[in-house]
Amino acid sequence: FSNTLISNSIENWIVGTIDDVEPGLVRVADNVENIEIIKY
């Protein structure tokens, strides 16, 4: 997955949700169905 992003010139990326229980953590849910990519 990361190689696909890098090959499309998207080198810095984050996937997941911000954890309210443990601030600062980004987790990838087990039931991810859609991934939205925003290129800045």
C-alpha distance matrix in Angstrom:
0.0 3.8 5.4 5.1 6.5 8.8 10.0 11.0 13.0 11.3 11.6 12.7 10.9 11.7 10.8 13.6 17.4 20.2 22.2 25.9 27.1 25.7 25.5 22.8 20.2 16.9 15.7 13.1 15.3 15.5 16.2 13.6 14.2 13.4 11.0 13.1 12.1 15.2 15.7 18.8
3.8 0.0 3.8 5.4 5.1 6.2 8.6 9.9 10.8 8.9 8.3 9.6 8.5 10.1 10.4 13.7 17.3 19.6 21.8 25.5 26.7 24.9 24.3 21.3 19.0 16.0 15.6 13.7 16.7 17.5 18.6 15.8 16.9 15.6 12.6 13.8 12.1 14.5 14.3 16.9
5.4 3.8 0.0 3.8 5.4 5.0 6.0 8.6 9.9 9.4 9.1 11.5 11.4 13.6 14.0 17.4 21.0 23.3 25.6 29.3 30.5 28.6 27.9 24.9 22.7 19.7 19.3 17.3 20.1 20.6 21.5 18.8 19.4 18.0 15.2 16.3 14.1 16.4 15.6 18.3
5.1 5.4 3.8 0.0 3.8 5.5 5.2 6.4 9.0 8.6 9.8 12.2 11.5 13.7 13.7 17.1 20.7 23.4 25.9 29.4 31.1 29.5 28.7 25.9 23.7 20.4 19.9 17.5 19.8 20.3 20.5 17.5 17.4 15.7 13.0 13.9 11.9 14.4 13.9 17.0
6.5 5.1 5.4 3.8 0.0 3.8 5.4 5.1 6.6 5.1 6.6 8.7 8.2 10.8 11.6 15.2 18.6 21.0 23.8 27.2 29.1 27.5 26.3 23.3 21.6 18.3 18.3 16.4 19.1 20.2 20.5 17.1 17.3 15.1 11.8 11.9 9.2 11.2 10.4 13.4
8.8 6.2 5.0 5.5 3.8 0.0 3.8 5.3 5.1 5.0 4.9 8.3 9.3 12.5 14.0 17.8 21.0 23.0 25.7 29.2 30.9 28.9 27.6 24.3 22.8 19.9 20.3 18.9 21.9 23.1 23.7 20.5 20.9 18.8 15.4 15.3 12.3 13.5 11.8 14.0
10.0 8.6 6.0 5.2 5.4 3.8 0.0 3.8 5.5 7.2 8.4 11.8 12.7 15.8 16.9 20.6 24.0 26.2 29.0 32.4 34.2 32.4 31.1 27.9 26.3 23.3 23.4 21.5 24.2 25.1 25.4 22.1 22.0 19.8 16.8 16.7 13.8 15.2 13.4 15.9
11.0 9.9 8.6 6.4 5.1 5.3 3.8 0.0 3.8 5.5 8.3 11.2 11.8 15.0 16.1 19.8 22.8 25.1 28.2 31.4 33.6 32.0 30.5 27.5 26.1 22.9 23.2 21.3 23.8 25.0 24.8 21.3 20.8 18.2 15.1 14.3 11.2 12.2 10.3 13.0
13.0 10.8 9.9 9.0 6.6 5.1 5.5 3.8 0.0 3.8 5.9 9.0 10.7 14.3 16.3 20.0 22.9 24.6 27.8 30.9 33.1 31.3 29.4 26.2 25.3 22.4 23.3 22.0 24.8 26.4 26.6 23.0 23.0 20.2 16.8 15.5 11.9 12.0 9.2 11.0
11.3 8.9 9.4 8.6 5.1 5.0 7.2 5.5 3.8 0.0 3.8 5.9 7.0 10.6 12.6 16.4 19.1 20.8 24.0 27.1 29.4 27.6 25.7 22.6 21.6 18.7 19.7 18.5 21.5 23.3 23.6 20.0 20.3 17.5 13.9 12.6 9.0 9.2 6.9 9.1
11.6 8.3 9.1 9.8 6.6 4.9 8.4 8.3 5.9 3.8 0.0 3.8 6.3 10.0 12.7 16.3 19.1 20.4 23.3 26.5 28.4 26.2 24.4 21.0 20.1 17.6 18.9 18.2 21.6 23.5 24.3 21.0 22.0 19.5 15.8 15.0 11.7 11.8 9.7 10.8
12.7 9.6 11.5 12.2 8.7 8.3 11.8 11.2 9.0 5.9 3.8 0.0 3.8 7.1 10.5 13.8 16.2 17.0 20.0 23.1 25.1 22.9 20.8 17.4 16.8 14.5 16.3 16.2 19.6 22.0 23.0 19.8 21.1 18.6 14.9 13.9 10.9 10.6 9.1 9.7
10.9 8.5 11.4 11.5 8.2 9.3 12.7 11.8 10.7 7.0 6.3 3.8 0.0 3.8 6.8 10.3 12.8 14.1 17.2 20.4 22.5 20.6 18.9 15.7 14.7 11.8 13.2 12.8 16.1 18.6 19.3 16.1 17.5 15.1 11.4 10.7 8.3 8.9 8.8 10.3
11.7 10.1 13.6 13.7 10.8 12.5 15.8 15.0 14.3 10.6 10.0 7.1 3.8 0.0 3.8 6.7 9.1 10.5 13.5 16.8 18.8 17.1 15.6 12.7 11.3 8.1 9.6 9.6 12.8 15.7 16.7 13.7 15.7 13.7 10.4 10.2 9.1 10.0 11.2 12.5
10.8 10.4 14.0 13.7 11.6 14.0 16.9 16.1 16.3 12.6 12.7 10.5 6.8 3.8 0.0 3.8 7.1 9.7 12.4 15.8 17.7 16.6 15.7 13.5 11.3 7.6 7.6 6.4 9.4 12.2 12.9 9.9 12.1 10.6 7.7 8.6 8.9 10.9 12.9 14.9
13.6 13.7 17.4 17.1 15.2 17.8 20.6 19.8 20.0 16.4 16.3 13.8 10.3 6.7 3.8 0.0 3.8 6.9 9.1 12.5 14.4 13.8 13.3 11.8 9.3 5.6 4.9 4.3 6.6 10.0 10.9 8.6 11.5 10.7 9.0 10.3 11.6 13.4 16.0 17.7
17.4 17.3 21.0 20.7 18.6 21.0 24.0 22.8 22.9 19.1 19.1 16.2 12.8 9.1 7.1 3.8 0.0 3.8 6.2 9.1 11.5 11.5 10.8 10.1 8.2 5.5 5.6 6.7 7.7 11.5 12.1 10.5 13.3 12.6 11.4 12.1 13.7 14.9 17.7 18.9
20.2 19.6 23.3 23.4 21.0 23.0 26.2 25.1 24.6 20.8 20.4 17.0 14.1 10.5 9.7 6.9 3.8 0.0 3.8 6.3 9.1 8.6 7.2 6.9 6.1 5.0 6.9 9.5 10.7 14.5 15.5 14.2 17.1 16.3 14.9 15.1 16.3 16.8 19.2 19.7
22.2 21.8 25.6 25.9 23.8 25.7 29.0 28.2 27.8 24.0 23.3 20.0 17.2 13.5 12.4 9.1 6.2 3.8 0.0 3.8 5.5 5.5 5.7 6.9 5.5 6.2 7.0 10.1 10.7 14.1 15.6 15.2 18.5 18.4 17.5 18.2 19.7 20.4 22.9 23.4
25.9 25.5 29.3 29.4 27.2 29.2 32.4 31.4 30.9 27.1 26.5 23.1 20.4 16.8 15.8 12.5 9.1 6.3 3.8 0.0 3.8 5.6 5.6 8.4 8.5 9.8 10.8 13.7 13.8 17.0 18.2 18.1 21.1 21.1 20.4 20.8 22.4 22.8 25.3 25.6
27.1 26.7 30.5 31.1 29.1 30.9 34.2 33.6 33.1 29.4 28.4 25.1 22.5 18.8 17.7 14.4 11.5 9.1 5.5 3.8 0.0 3.8 6.1 9.3 8.9 11.0 11.5 14.6 14.5 17.2 18.9 19.4 22.7 23.2 22.7 23.6 25.1 25.8 28.2 28.6
25.7 24.9 28.6 29.5 27.5 28.9 32.4 32.0 31.3 27.6 26.2 22.9 20.6 17.1 16.6 13.8 11.5 8.6 5.5 5.6 3.8 0.0 3.8 6.4 6.2 9.2 10.4 14.0 14.8 17.7 19.9 20.0 23.4 23.7 22.6 23.4 24.4 25.0 27.1 27.2
25.5 24.3 27.9 28.7 26.3 27.6 31.1 30.5 29.4 25.7 24.4 20.8 18.9 15.6 15.7 13.3 10.8 7.2 5.7 5.6 6.1 3.8 0.0 3.7 5.6 8.6 11.0 14.6 15.9 19.3 21.1 20.5 23.8 23.4 21.9 22.1 22.8 22.9 24.7 24.5
22.8 21.3 24.9 25.9 23.3 24.3 27.9 27.5 26.2 22.6 21.0 17.4 15.7 12.7 13.5 11.8 10.1 6.9 6.9 8.4 9.3 6.4 3.7 0.0 3.8 6.6 9.8 13.4 15.6 18.9 20.9 19.8 23.0 22.3 20.3 20.4 20.6 20.6 22.1 21.8
20.2 19.0 22.7 23.7 21.6 22.8 26.3 26.1 25.3 21.6 20.1 16.8 14.7 11.3 11.3 9.3 8.2 6.1 5.5 8.5 8.9 6.2 5.6 3.8 0.0 3.8 6.3 10.0 12.3 15.4 17.7 16.9 20.3 20.0 18.2 18.9 19.4 20.1 21.7 22.1
16.9 16.0 19.7 20.4 18.3 19.9 23.3 22.9 22.4 18.7 17.6 14.5 11.8 8.1 7.6 5.6 5.5 5.0 6.2 9.8 11.0 9.2 8.6 6.6 3.8 0.0 3.8 6.9 9.6 13.0 15.0 13.6 16.9 16.4 14.5 15.3 15.9 16.9 18.8 19.6
15.7 15.6 19.3 19.9 18.3 20.3 23.4 23.2 23.3 19.7 18.9 16.3 13.2 9.6 7.6 4.9 5.6 6.9 7.0 10.8 11.5 10.4 11.0 9.8 6.3 3.8 0.0 3.8 6.2 9.4 11.7 10.8 14.4 14.7 13.4 15.1 16.2 18.0 20.2 21.6
13.1 13.7 17.3 17.5 16.4 18.9 21.5 21.3 22.0 18.5 18.2 16.2 12.8 9.6 6.4 4.3 6.7 9.5 10.1 13.7 14.6 14.0 14.6 13.4 10.0 6.9 3.8 0.0 3.8 6.6 8.6 7.4 11.0 11.6 10.6 13.0 14.5 16.9 19.3 21.3
15.3 16.7 20.1 19.8 19.1 21.9 24.2 23.8 24.8 21.5 21.6 19.6 16.1 12.8 9.4 6.6 7.7 10.7 10.7 13.8 14.5 14.8 15.9 15.6 12.3 9.6 6.2 3.8 0.0 3.8 5.5 5.6 9.4 10.9 11.2 13.9 16.2 18.8 21.6 23.8
15.5 17.5 20.6 20.3 20.2 23.1 25.1 25.0 26.4 23.3 23.5 22.0 18.6 15.7 12.2 10.0 11.5 14.5 14.1 17.0 17.2 17.7 19.3 18.9 15.4 13.0 9.4 6.6 3.8 0.0 3.8 5.8 9.1 11.7 12.7 16.0 18.3 21.4 24.1 26.6
16.2 18.6 21.5 20.5 20.5 23.7 25.4 24.8 26.6 23.6 24.3 23.0 19.3 16.7 12.9 10.9 12.1 15.5 15.6 18.2 18.9 19.9 21.1 20.9 17.7 15.0 11.7 8.6 5.5 3.8 0.0 3.8 6.2 9.3 11.2 14.5 17.4 20.5 23.6 26.3
13.6 15.8 18.8 17.5 17.1 20.5 22.1 21.3 23.0 20.0 21.0 19.8 16.1 13.7 9.9 8.6 10.5 14.2 15.2 18.1 19.4 20.0 20.5 19.8 16.9 13.6 10.8 7.4 5.6 5.8 3.8 0.0 3.8 5.9 7.4 10.8 13.6 16.8 19.8 22.6
14.2 16.9 19.4 17.4 17.3 20.9 22.0 20.8 23.0 20.3 22.0 21.1 17.5 15.7 12.1 11.5 13.3 17.1 18.5 21.1 22.7 23.4 23.8 23.0 20.3 16.9 14.4 11.0 9.4 9.1 6.2 3.8 0.0 3.8 6.9 10.1 13.3 16.6 19.7 22.8
13.4 15.6 18.0 15.7 15.1 18.8 19.8 18.2 20.2 17.5 19.5 18.6 15.1 13.7 10.6 10.7 12.6 16.3 18.4 21.1 23.2 23.7 23.4 22.3 20.0 16.4 14.7 11.6 10.9 11.7 9.3 5.9 3.8 0.0 3.8 6.5 9.8 13.0 16.2 19.3
11.0 12.6 15.2 13.0 11.8 15.4 16.8 15.1 16.8 13.9 15.8 14.9 11.4 10.4 7.7 9.0 11.4 14.9 17.5 20.4 22.7 22.6 21.9 20.3 18.2 14.5 13.4 10.6 11.2 12.7 11.2 7.4 6.9 3.8 0.0 3.8 6.4 9.9 12.8 16.0
13.1 13.8 16.3 13.9 11.9 15.3 16.7 14.3 15.5 12.6 15.0 13.9 10.7 10.2 8.6 10.3 12.1 15.1 18.2 20.8 23.6 23.4 22.1 20.4 18.9 15.3 15.1 13.0 13.9 16.0 14.5 10.8 10.1 6.5 3.8 0.0 3.8 6.5 9.9 12.9
12.1 12.1 14.1 11.9 9.2 12.3 13.8 11.2 11.9 9.0 11.7 10.9 8.3 9.1 8.9 11.6 13.7 16.3 19.7 22.4 25.1 24.4 22.8 20.6 19.4 15.9 16.2 14.5 16.2 18.3 17.4 13.6 13.3 9.8 6.4 3.8 0.0 3.8 6.4 9.8
15.2 14.5 16.4 14.4 11.2 13.5 15.2 12.2 12.0 9.2 11.8 10.6 8.9 10.0 10.9 13.4 14.9 16.8 20.4 22.8 25.8 25.0 22.9 20.6 20.1 16.9 18.0 16.9 18.8 21.4 20.5 16.8 16.6 13.0 9.9 6.5 3.8 0.0 3.8 6.4
15.7 14.3 15.6 13.9 10.4 11.8 13.4 10.3 9.2 6.9 9.7 9.1 8.8 11.2 12.9 16.0 17.7 19.2 22.9 25.3 28.2 27.1 24.7 22.1 21.7 18.8 20.2 19.3 21.6 24.1 23.6 19.8 19.7 16.2 12.8 9.9 6.4 3.8 0.0 3.8
18.8 16.9 18.3 17.0 13.4 14.0 15.9 13.0 11.0 9.1 10.8 9.7 10.3 12.5 14.9 17.7 18.9 19.7 23.4 25.6 28.6 27.2 24.5 21.8 22.1 19.6 21.6 21.3 23.8 26.6 26.3 22.6 22.8 19.3 16.0 12.9 9.8 6.4 3.8 0.0
